[in-house]
Amino acid sequence: MPRPLNSKSTKVVATLGPASRDPEIIRQMIHAGMDVARINFSHGDHKTHGETIDTVRRIADEEKVNIAILCDIQGPKIRIGKVANEPLMVSPGDKITFTLDDVPGENGLISLPHPEFMKDVSVDTTLLLDDGNLQFDVVETMPRSVVCRVRIGGPLTSRKGVSAPNANLTLSAITEKDRADIEFALSKEADYIAMSFVRKADDIRQLRWLMNFFNGDAGIIAKIEMREALENIEEIIKICDGIMVARGDLGVETPAERVPVEQKRIITLCNNAAKPVITATQMLESMKSNPRPTRAEASDVYNAILDGTDAIMLSAESAAGKYPVRSVEVMNTIAITAEEEMWKSREASAVFDISDLAEESQSENISNAIGEATYHISAALNPKAIITTTLSGYTARRVARERPRTPILCMTPEAKTYRRMALVWGVHAFYVDEFNTIDEMLTVTVRAAHDAKHVRRGDLLVIIAGVPFGIAGQTNLLKVHRVGEQGEI
C-alpha cells in the first residue's frame, strides 16, 4: 500500500549493512519509514552491494513505495600504515616521523603512503589522527617524509585516518577505487551518488564529467566535511543536486562548537536554493546498542528538522547496530512530532515581498512567486493535496521549499525524477504518462491521485505546472481545482 498522505514529511535515509541486508529486515525498515537506502562503498564489495540494491528495488515494488538508492563513494581517505606493537602511546612533545616508505611502524617511524597528501603538507601544518583524538604539528619536511611533534597524545593504532584542516590539499577528489565504484553504481541505476570530501565546485564537475563518460546519470550529493567546502559552499550548492552535512569529519576539520552553526547555515542555503539537504552522522549513535536514543540525540534530530533539513540519516545505527528497524521507527516518530510543532509555530500570515525577487531572472521570479503563492493558498483553503507536474523535479522542490502542511504529490513522466523525489521533503511521487495539454495534464494527474486513493471526488486541489510542457525548470501555472469538475474521473 502507498504511504498515507499524513505520514511524515521529513525523509529518512538509512544505511544498509550487515545488520540490515536481510530482505525481511529491509521490508520492516520500509514499513517503519525508510525513504532512501544508502549503500556505503567504504565497506563491502560490488557483489554484495548489487544484491542489496536489487533486494531494495524488488521489495519497494512489492510494497508499492518509492525508495531511492544513494551510493556513497569513499573518496580520498588518508590513512597511516601499520603500527607495530599497537597501541603506540604517544605523549605531548614526542616526535613522530611519517614516511612514504613501507616501514614496520616502530621507533617513531610510521608509513603514510599518500604522495599527493605529503606534498601538500608544510611546516606548521596541523595533522589530526583518529577522528581528531590525536593532534600533531609538522616541524620539518623532507622529500619523502615529515617530522611531527605531538601536541595532543594518546593511543595510536594502525590504519587511522589523517586530516590536515589548515592545509590546501591538491589531491584528486576521485580515486581509482571511486572510479570503479561510480561505474558500478551507474550500472545499477543508482538515483544519487554521494561524493565524499568535496572541496570545491570543480570536484562536482569532475564527477559529472565521469558520469557522462560512463553514459550514466545520477543526482550528485556533495558531502560537506572539509574546511574548504565551507568556504566554497554557495558555489557547491549551485552546481550539485543536493547536500549532506557530514558532521563526523566536519567536526574534525572545524571546532566542534562550530558544527551546529555551519549545519544551520548550510540547511538555510539549501532551502533557499530549493535543493535537498541531508543531516547525517551520529544522529542516534547510542542506538547501535540500545533500543532507545538519548535525550540529546532526540533533541538533535528534532532541531535539525526545525532547522529545515529535508532528510535525517542513520549510519552505523542501521548498518551494523542491534536495532536497525527500531532506529528508523524512532526517526519517524521524532519527525512527526517535530513537524507538528513546526506548523503550530509557523506564522501563516507572513506576507510575500516582491522585492525578494529582484536579483532573480524573470522565469525564476515567476516560479518563486507561484511557489510562495501555493503555500499561502493551501494555508487558506486547506486543500487535500498540492499537485505538481514536473520533468526535472524543480517544481516539486520549489513548493517543498515553502514547507506547506498540505501534502505535495509530484506527477512526472521521468522515471529518474520519480525516484529522486524520495529524498525531497514532503513529496509523494507518482510516475505517470506524458501529457501535452492542460486538459490531458488534469486527467492524468488527478486520475493517478484518485487511483492511489489519495483523493476522491469533491476534494479540493492546488495544481501547479510549467506550460508549455516538456521544458524543465519553469513553473508558471497555478489552478485551484475540485476533483471531478471536468470529468477527469
N, C-alpha and C positions, 0 to 999 in steps of 0.2 A: 504493500500500500504506500502511495506517496505520502510524504510527511505532511501533517496538517499545517495550515497557514498560520496558526497561532503558536507554532513551535518557536524556539529561539531564533533571533536574527543574527547573532554573532556566530561565526563559523568555528568549528573545532578541527584543528589539524592534529592528527595522531600518527606518531612514528610507529611503523610496524617492524618487529624484530623477532627474536627467538621466543618471546613470551606471547606473541600475538599473530603469528603466521598461520595458525590453525584455522581452517575455514569456519568452524563454528564460533571461534573467538572473534573473527572478523565480522561475522554476521551479528553477533551480540554488540560489537562496537558500533556498527552501523545503526542498530536499533537504539543504542544509547545516545547517539547524536554525532558520530563522526561524519564530517563533510569532506575532508581531504585526507588521503592516505600518503604519508611521507615515507619515501624509500631512501634510507641513508647509505650512500655509496662509500662512506668511510669504513663501512663494515660489510662483510658478506661478499658473495660473488654473483656474477651475472645470471647464472642458472637459478639460484635461489631468488634473486630479485625478480626475474622474469616470471617464475611460478607464482610469486606473491602478487604481482601486478595482475596476472591472469585470474587469480582467485578473487581479488577485489572486484574486477570488472564483471566476472560471472555472477557473484553474489549481488552486486549492485543492480544488475539486470533482473535477477530473480526477485529482488525486493522493490523494484521499480523506483529506485532513488538515484540521484545524480551524485556520484563520488568522483572527485578529481584525483589524479595521480601527480604528486610532486616528487621529482627525483632530485636529491640534494647531493651535489658533487663535492668532493673533498677539498679541492683547491690546494695551493702550495703550503701544506703544513710543514713547518720546520721542526725537526726533532734531532736531539743528540743521539749518539750511538750507544754502545754498551758501556755500562759502569761495572767494573769488577768489584767483587765482594760488597754488593749493594745491600743496604743503602749506604752511600757515602755521606758521612756527616760533614757538612761544611759550615764554617763559623765566620762571622764578620771579620774582615781583614785577610782571610785566606786568599791565595792566588790560585786560579784555575785557568788552564790553557785549553782552548778549543782549537782543533786542527782538522783540516780536510783529510788527513791521512786516516787509514783504518788502524786504530790502535786499540789495545786491550781495555783501556778505560781505567788506568791506575796511575798512581804517583802524580795526581793532579793534572793529567793529560787525557782529554776526552775527545772523541770524534764528533765532528759536526759537519757531515758530508753534503754541504749545500754551498757550492762555489758562488752563486749569484748573491746569496744572503751575506756570505762572508765579505764579498767585495763592497757591499753597501755599509758595512759596519766600520765606524771610525772611533778614535779616542773620545771618551765621554759619552759614547752610546750606552744606553741602559738596556741590559738584557734581562727579560723576565722568564723564568722557567717554572714548570709545573703550575700552570694557570696563575702565575704571579706570586706563588708562595715563596719563591726564591728570587733574589734580585742581585744582579752582578753589574759592575761598571767596567767598561773596556778601558784599560790603561795603556795598552800597546797593541799595535797591529803589525803583522809581518805577512809576506806573500801568501803563506799557507796556514796561518794561524792568528789567533787573537788572544791576548792575555787579559784576564779579568780579575778584579778584586771583589770579593764577596761583600755586599752591603747587608743583605738580609739572608741569614743562613737557615739550615735545616737539613733534612734527609734528601739526598738526590739519588734517583734510580734511573735505570736505562729507559731510553726512548721517550723521555719527557719533551713536551713541546717548548719551543723557544719563540719569543716575540721581542721586537725592538720598537717600542712605541714612539721613540723620538728619532728614528732613522727614516730617511726617504728611500723606500725599497724600490728596486727596479726589476725584481724577478717577475717572470711571466705569471699572469693570473690563471693560466690554464696549463696544467701539467700533462705529460703523456698519458698518465692514468686517467685524467679528466677527459681527454680526447676520446679514449676508448669508452668511457662511461657515458659521455654525451651521445656518441654514435649509437650505443646500445639503448639508451633511454629514448632516443628518437625512433629507433626501430620498433619500440614498444608503444609508440604514440603517446608518450608522456604529455600531460597537459601543461605542466610547469617544470622548469629546471631552475633550482636554486643555486646561485653562484656564490661560493664561499670567498671570503677575503677580498671583496671588491674594494678598490681604492679610488677609482675614477670612472667617468662615463666611458672612456675608451675600453675599459675592461668589458663592459656590456657590449660595445660594438664588436669587440673581438669574438665574443661568444655568439653574437647574432650572425657574424660572417661565417663562423664554423658551422652553425646550424644550416645556413644556406648551402654551404659546401656539401653537407651530408644530405641535402634535399629534405630537410626536416623543418618542423615548425612547432615551437612550444613557447608559452609565455615565460619570460625571464623574471625571476625573483632575485633581487640584489640583497644579499645578506650584509647588513651593516654591523661590522665588528672591528673595523680598523679606524684609527685616528684620522687618516687621510680621507676616508669615506665621509666622515662627519664634516670635513672641510669642503667636500665637493657634493654634499647631499642633494642640493636642489637640482644640479645638472644630472645626477644619477637618477633621481625620481622622474625627471622629464623623459629620459630615454628608456627606462625599464618598464616592465608590466606590473610590477608590484615590489614591495619591500618586506624584508624580515628584519626586525630588531633583534639581532642575535646577541643577547645580553651576556653570554658566557665570556667570549673573547673580548667583547666590548668592555666588560668590566675589568679586563686585564690591561687593555690599551688605554683606558681612561680611568681616573679615580672613581671608586665605587659610588661616591656621593653624586657624581655627575651623570651616572647611568639613568636615574629617573628623569632628570632634566632633559637629556638627549632623547629618551623614549618619548616624552610628551611632545617635544619639538618635531621629531620625525613623524609621529602619528598625525599631528596637525598639518604638516606639509603634505602628507599623502592624502588626507581628507580634502584639502584644498584642491589638489590635482585630480581628485576622483580616481586614485589608484589604490588598490587593496593593500593593506598592511597587516603583517602577522607579528604578534608579540610572542617571543619564544625564550626558552631556556629557564629551567628550574622553577617553572610556574607552580607545580605541585610535587616538588622534589621528594618530600617525605613519603609520598605515596608509592615510591619504589618498594617500600617495605611495610607501609602502614595503610589500613583501609580508609583512614580519614586524613584530610590535609590539616596543616597547622592553621591557626587563625591568621597568621601573617601571610601564608600562601593564598588563602581565600581572599584576603584583602587585596593582594597583588593582582589576582585575576580580575576581581571586581573593579579595581581602579583603572586597569588597562582598558576595560570595556567603557567605563565612563570617559576615559581619555579619547575614545573614538576608534580603537583598533577594530579592524574587520574580522580578525581571527585570533584565536589563542591556541598555543601549540603545546603538545605533550611530546617529550623526547624519551629519555630513559624510562619514565613512568609507564609508558605504554609499550615500549620496545623490549624492555628487559625486566620490568618490575613485576611484583606479585599480583597487582590488581589492574591490569590493562583496561578491562571493561568498566570497573568502578571508577577509574580516573576520568574516563570520558563522561560517565554519568555525573560526576562532581562538577566538571567543567560546564556541562549542560545546565545543571541546576544553578550554579553561580551566575551564568549568563542570563538566564530567565529572570533571576532576582535583580540583577544589575540593570537590565533593560527596563523593567517595570519602574524602578526608581528614577532612571534617566528620563523616561517620558513624563513622570509626575513632576519633575523639577524643571523641565524644559519650558521656556516661555513661548507658548504658541502664538502670542501676539506680536512676535518680532516682525518688524516691517522691512521689506526688501528695499535696499538703497541702490538705485540705478547707478550711482557714482562708482559703486564697486566694480562695474563692468568696463570702466574707462580704458583700461590697458589691454583688454582682450580684443580679438578680431570680431568682426560682425557676426560670423557664424557661431563663434564661441559665446558671444553675448546672448544670442537668441537661445542657444542650448542652456546656458546658465539661468537665464530668466525663466524658461519653461520648467527647468528642474526646481527652482525656488517656488514658482507658482504651483507646481504639482504638490509640493509639501503643504502649502497653505490651503489649497483647495481640499486636499484629503483630510487635513485637520478640521476644516469647517464642515465638510459633508459626511465624513466617516464612511467612505465607500467600502465595499467588500474587498477590493484589491486595486492596486495600480498595475496596469498592463503596459509594459514597454516592448516595442518591437525594435530589433537591432540586428545588425550584421556583426559588428566588431565588439559589441558589449558596452560601448561608450554610453548609450542612452540609459541603460540599467545602472551603470556605475555612477552616472551623474545624478540620478534620482536617489540612489543609496547614499550618496554624499550628504544628503539632507537629513538622513536618519528618520524617515517617516515611521509612524506607528503602523500604518497600513502596509500589509504585505505587498511585495513587489514581485510580479510574475513577468519573467523575461521570456519573450517569444522570439526564437531565432531559427532560421533555416541553416545556420552554420553549426556543424557538429562540434568543432573545436571551441566555438564561443559557448555553446550549451554546456560543455564540460567545465570550462574555465569559470563559469558563473558560480560554481560550487564554493569558490573562495570569497565571493563578494557579499558583504553584509546585507542581510535581509532579502536576498534574491532567491526565488524559486524558479528554476529554469525549465523551459519546455522546448523540445526540438520539433519544429513544425514545417509544413510545406511552404515553398516560396509563394509570395503573393506580389501582384503588380499594381493593384488599385486599392484605394481606401476601402471600398466595399469588400474586396477579397480579404484584405487585412482584418477587417472586423469579423468576417465569417470564420476565418482560420483561427484567429487568436481567441475569440470568445468561445468557440466550439471546443478548443483544446482545454481551456479552463473549466468549461462545463463538463466535458467528458471525464476530467480528473476529479469531479465532484468538489471543486474549489468554489464554484459559483453556480447559481441557479437563476431561473427566470425571475425577473423583477429586481435582481441585485443591481446596485449602482457601482459603476466602474469609472476610474480615470484612466484614459488611454493616451499614451504619447508615442510619437514616432517621428521619423525623418522622411520627408517627401521631397523629391521622388525617391522611391525605394531603391535599394541597391547601392547607395552612396554611404560609405561609413563615416562616422564622426560628426554627424549633424542631427539635431533634434529641433523640429520647427512646427510640430502639430500637437495640439492638446484637445482632447474631446472628453466631455462628461457623457457617459453612455449608460443606458439602462438595458440590462440583458434581455434580449428578445424583442426589442422595439423595432429592429429592422429585419426580423425574421431569420436571424443568423443561427438559431437553434430550433 
